[in-house]
Amino acid sequence: MEVEEQEVFYICPICFRVCETEEECHEHLMVLCDTGHPGDERRKPVLDRFGNLVSRAPRWYLEALSKERNKS
């Protein structure tokens, strides 16, 4: 049985530049993102209770932005 690694990286929410380490971009630190394992629900777009698309962004991106905003 293989162990699948989670993908963890930093992303700039303004220009979407991606790095393996936390760096400054657009005068702020990049946001830590954890995409989960392949097939993880966080990799899918967010749907409302009726199955309608709420955002095209995957859940991992929205969660990362939310965590960053809650720090402030």
KOLKEVO-648849 format. One record per atom (N, C-alpha, C, O): x, y, z. Coordinates in pm, whole numbers, plus 50000, padded with zeros to 5 digits. Atoms other than C-alpha are relative to their C-alpha. Example, Ala and Ser with C-alpha at 12.3 -4.5 7.8 and 13.67 -1.06 7.14 Angstrom:
500894988150000
512304955050780
500905012050000
501945011850066
499184988149994
513674989450714
499235010950073
499745022050090
//
This chain:
500854988350000
500005000050000
500905012450000
501815013650082
499224987750008
501415033949900
499385010950086
498165011850099
500464988649923
501195064450122
500055012149909
501115015549855
500054988250085
500065094949927
500315012350083
499795013950193
499644987849930
501585128050027
499005011049970
498465011949860
500824988250019
499535159050078
500875010749937
502075011549963
499274989050060
500505188949872
499805012450088
498675016850110
500024987949919
501395218850089
500935010049934
502085006849904
499214989750065
502625251249936
499485013750040
498465014850108
500404986249973
502395289049962
499575006449869
500175004049764
500524993450119
500395310249718
499695014650030
499245018050139
500374985949989
499955347349660
498555001449952
498254997949838
501404998950040
496205355049657
499765011149897
498655012449846
500164989250097
496825384849427
500404995449860
499644996849764
499515004050133
498945370649142
500054984849982
500344980049872
500015014750001
498715333049229
501394993949979
501504982549934
498645005550004
502505328949238
500094989350108
499594991350219
499915011449909
503305295649407
501474997550036
502344998049949
498665003049951
506375287449621
499934988650101
498894986050161
499915010749900
507525258749840
500285005650138
500064998750238
499714993749872
508595282950114
499265013250008
498915019249907
500734987449981
506885313250264
500885011749957
502015013350004
499294988350049
507955344750082
499065011950000
497845010450014
500814988050011
506765380550056
499685002449853
500535000649766
500454997150137
504775389749745
498935010950011
498015009750092
500934988749995
502885422249684
499915005950141
498835009250190
499864993949867
504085435350021
499264992750111
498904998750213
500575008249893
502545406950222
500554985849986
501054982149880
499555013950006
503435371050309
498994991649924
497804994349925
500885009150074
502055343350093
499174991650097
499504990550215
500955007849920
499215321250219
500344985249990
500554979949881
499735014449996
499865285250329
498754992449952
497654994950001
501115008150052
497695260450135
500294985350015
501404980749986
499935014549986
497085223850210
498884994349916
497714995349953
501025004950093
495285207049920
499434986450039
498464981949980
500485013249960
494835173950098
500494989349904
501254992049811
499625011450083
495265139749942
499175000049872
498105006049869
500835001450121
494075131649587
498644994150037
498564984450113
501365004549970
490305127049601
499395006850121
498205005050148
500484992749882
489995148949913
498915009949960
499005016249854
501104990750027
486795169549928
500495014449984
499855022449915
499474986350009
488945200949967
500475003449859
500665015149828
499544997550137
490065196949605
498845003249906
499065007149791
501184997650085
486515200949472
499475014150021
499685020150127
500614986749982
484665233649410
498904999350107
498354988750135
501014999249894
482245245149681
498615000549936
498355008349845
501395000550046
478585236549623
499085003450116
499405000850232
500994997449894
475525248349812
499194987350024
499454977049961
500755012149964
472995224149960
499144994649886
498644983449893
500785004350116
471175222649625
500904994949886
500404991049780
499065004750101
474315212949432
500445010749902
501105007749802
499594989050087
474805247249276
501405004750036
501785004950153
498644995249981
478325260449230
499995013350075
499365022950030
499884987849921
479145286549497
501235007749956
501225020049948
498744994150043
482705292849383
500744989849914
500674977849940
499195009150082
484945278449115
501314996550070
501994987050032
498775002649925
487825279849361
499844987250081
498774984850137
500095011949916
488625247049534
499945004050148
500405014750188
500194997249857
487795245049903
501315003050071
501325011650160
498724997649933
491495243750005
500455014549986
501045020150078
499614986050022
492055278349854
499145009350086
499665018550149
500904991649920
489015293750022
500304998650149
500255008550222
499655002149860
489975278050357
501295007450035
501395013350143
498734993249975
493525291850327
499795015050012
500365021450101
500274985649995
492245327050257
499255003650128
499525013950190
500784997549879
489775324750544
500894999850124
500765008350212
499085000949886
492495313950790
500895012450007
501155017750115
499124988450006
494715342550675
499255012650046
499805020850119
500814988349961
491925368350718
499684999750149
499625010350212
500325001249857
491085355151065
501205003150089
501045006550206
498794996449924
494715360851174
500055015150026
500525019650130
499924985249990
494345398351113
499065005750102
499015017950121
//
